[in-house]
Each structure stands twice: as C-alpha cells, then as structure tokens.
Amino acid sequence: MKKGLIALIVIVVLGLGLYNWAVGFNNTAVEYEANAKTAWSNVESAYQRRNDLIGNLVKTVQGAADFERGTLTDVIEARSKATSTNIDANNLTPEAMAKFQQAQSGLTGALSKLMVVVERYPELKANQNFLELQAQLEGTENRINVERNRFNEQVNIYDIHTTKFPGKLLAGMFGFKEMARYQSDAGSENAPDVEFDFN
C-alpha cells in the first residue's frame, strides 16, 4: 500500500512539474512572439511614415514644371506597390518577408534616382519645403533601420526560445514556428557605383 502511494505521489509531482514547465514555456513563447509582432508593427509604421513623406515630396517636386515626369512616375508607381504589399504579423514567413522587402527596395531605388535628378534643379534644391521633407526622409530612413534591427532582436529571442532543446519539443506541439528575420537586399554588401553627369 505504501509503495503504491509513494509511486502515485511521485507520478503526481512529476506530472505537475511537466505541466508547469509546459505552461511556463508556452507563456514565455507567447510573450516573445507578441514582442516580435509588435516590433514588426513598428517597422511597418516607420515605412508608412516614409510613404507619407514621399507623397508630400512628389507633390513638391511636381511643382517644378519642367521636372522629368518619368522619374516621378517611377516613384509614384514604386510607392503604390510598396503600400499595397503588407504582411500579416501572424504570417512572418521568409516568402512574405522577401516580397515585402522587394517592394520596399523598389521604392528605395526610385527615391534614390529622384534625389539624383533633383540635383539638376536649383529651384528645388532651394525650396524650403523640399529641404525639410528631404531632412525628414533621411531621419525616417534611419528610424526604419533602427526598427528593423529591433525586430530582428525580438525574433532572435523568440527563435532561440522555441528552437533550443528541450523547448523545441513543446514548440511543435503548441504550434510555434520559426520566424523570418528582416535581411539586407541581395548585393547590398557591395558599394554602389556612383556616376556624376557633368554635361
């Protein structure tokens, strides 16, 4: 009788220990996942600020009557594509992240081209509204980088928690999957070629 009672107590204690471990793992994973999703929302918010600023910048540049329309069209189209490419925070897959990054990179490229072309228009370079928008855009680009880094840090914490043994065993049971990180664009490790047109 005593051996049976001792065995029952051991089983109950082990069961409670496993239950508490599983609950603790799950709750921590939920918290880390929520932190990563919030960090992703901050990335999107920073990109939205950039999109809003670009809209104002385009309006300012359109005021220059002889400004190159093709360059503006490229920026407007890239901005439209970037704003229509969104990711559900519950679906931060590598494929969804790549699609989002591609749209944002297209806008970055079009915006860079616009800034180079602006150099040929002294009246725009002297326009106070344009200068303020340009400064705000530079600050926003820095903010985007900070938010992307914070997002990656939160994803790293979550991924370590859900992929390290023995937590990995529970992660699959509870449906926690590895999250994609924000990665630099292919070729961004190479310095860009800069050409100046002195004609």
N, C-alpha and C positions, 0 to 999 in steps of 0.2 A: 504494500500500500504506500509506504513512504517513498520507494523508488519511483512509483508511478506519479506521485505528487511532485517529486523533485523534477522528474522529466517534464511534466506539464508546466511547471514554473519556468524551467529553462526555455521551453518552446515559446511560452508567452513572452518572456523577456526578450528572446531573440526576435520574435515577431514584432514586438513593439519597437525594438531597435531598428530593424529593417524598415518598418513603417515610417519612423521618424526620419531616418536617412533619406528615404524616397521623397517624403514631403519636403524636407529641407532642400534637397536637390531641385525638386520641381519649382518651389517658390523662388529660389535663387535664380534659376534659369528664366523664369517668367520675368523677374525683375531686370535681369541683364538684357533679355530680349526687348523689353519695353524701353530700356535706356537706349539701345541701338536704334529702335524705331523712332524715338524722339530725336536722336541725333540726325537721322535721315531726314526728318521733317525740317530740321534746321538747315540742312544742305539745300533742300528744295526751297525753303524760304529765302535763302541767300541768292539762289538762282532766279527766283521770282523778282527780287529787288533788281537784279541786273536786267532782267527783261523789261521791267517798268522803266528803268533809266534809259535803255536802248530806244524804247518807244519815244521818249522825250528827245533823245539825241537825234533820232531820224527826223522828227518834226523841225528841229532847229536847223539841221543840215538842208532839209528840203527848201528852206527859205533862200538858200543861195541858188539863184535862178539858173546858172549855168553848171551846177554841180552834176557830176556824172551819174546819170539815172541808173545805169546798170549796176553800179556799186550799191546804191541804195536798195535796188530791187533784191539783190543778193542778201543784204542784211535783213530786209523785211521777210523774205521767204525763209531764211535760216531761223529767224526769231519765231515765226509761225510754227515751224517744225519743232523747235525746242520747247515751246509752250504746250504743244499738243502731245509731247512724249512724257508721260508720267509713269511713276512706278507706285503700285500699292505697297505700303510698308509691310504688308503680310506676304509679299512676293518678291523679296530682295534676292532674286536668283542671278547667277552670273549672266544669263542671256538678257534679262531685263535691264541689268546694270549696263551691259555693253550697248544696248540700244539707246539708253538714256545718255550715256557718255558720247556716243556718236552724234546725237542731235546737238548736245551742248558744244562739242568740238566744232561742228559745222558753224554754229553761231559765233564761236570764238574766232574762227578763221575769217569769217565775213566781217566781223567787227575790226579785226586787225587790219584787213585790207582797207576798210573805210578810214581808219585812223591814218594810214599811209597816204591815201588820196587827199585827205584834208590838208596835208602839208602844202599842197599846191594852191590853197585858197586862203590868202592872208586875211580876208574879211571874216572868215570863220575862225581862224586862229585868234583873232582879236575880239571875237564875240564873247562877252562875259558869261552869257547863259551856257554857251558851248563849253567854255573853260571850266565852269562849275560842274557841269554834267560829266566832263572828262575826269575831273578830280574825284567825283563821287563813284564813277565806274572803276577807277583804279583802287579805291578803298573797298569797293564791293568785291572785286576780284581777289583781294587779299582775304576778305571775310569768307569767301567761298572756299579758299584753300584751307583756312583755319577750320571751318565746319566739316570739310571732307576729312581732315586729319582726326578731328574729334569723333566723327562717325566710325572711322577705321579703328580707333582705340576702343570704342564701345563694342564693336563687332568682335574684336580680338578677345576681349574679356568674356563675352558670351561664348565664342567658339572654343576657347580654352576650357571653359566650364563644361560644355556639352560634349567635347571630344576626348577629354582626358579620362583615363581609366580610373575608377570603375564607373564614373558618371556616364560614360558613353553607352553603357548597357541600359541605363534608365532613359537616356535621351531618345533612343529609338522607340522605346515603349511609350513615352509621353508625346512623341511626335515633334521633338525639337530637331531641326535640321541646321546644317552649317549655313551661315550667311555669307553672301558675297561682299567683298570689300570694294571700295572705290579705287580703281587703279589708274595710273597715268596712261595717256594715249600712247599707242604704238609709235615709236620713233621720237617721243618727247625727250628722250635722254640725249639726243643729238642737238647741237646748237643749230638754230635756223640760219639759212642763208639770207643775208640782208643785201639788197641791191638798191643803190641810190641812182635816181634818174636826174642827171644834171642838165638835161636838154631844155 
